[in-house]
């Protein structure tokens, strides 16, 4: 598959995003093996924009690896500086699982109250809040109030 072609502005934006990233994949002295390609593909699926560190000293060999990775994985070559290669590919859409329709589960909050005795450490308490409950500003757990129905709408029915 050919590599993705990007405009100069898009490549510049991806370079700026990749600046603070750490290398996710390391290519050792064995070069570009099937395991390295597989791992790079997994990293591109998970992150979209990745850095790859090549440990070899031969610049031409690194340039060949860079182009080969971009072509094999249908990724856009963003940058090649020294031993770092930056690749980008749009993240694939996640297939919706059956559980995504469910409501969120219980949430845990940390409630910090000042001690009733002055100068003491504050009391820290972990509270679990279920889906139909809410946490008040005082740290109490209350059940959510049912939605009020309009009087006019109930009369119309």
Secondary structure as UniProt FT lines:
FT   HELIX           8..18
FT   TURN            19..20
FT   STRAND          25..27
FT   TURN            29..30
FT   HELIX           34..47
FT   STRAND          49..54
FT   HELIX           59..72
FT   TURN            73..74
FT   STRAND          76..81
FT   TURN            82..83
FT   STRAND          84..88
FT   HELIX           98..101
FT   STRAND          107..113
FT   TURN            118..119
FT   STRAND          123..129
FT   TURN            131..132
FT   STRAND          133..135
FT   TURN            137..138
FT   STRAND          141..143
FT   HELIX           151..156
//
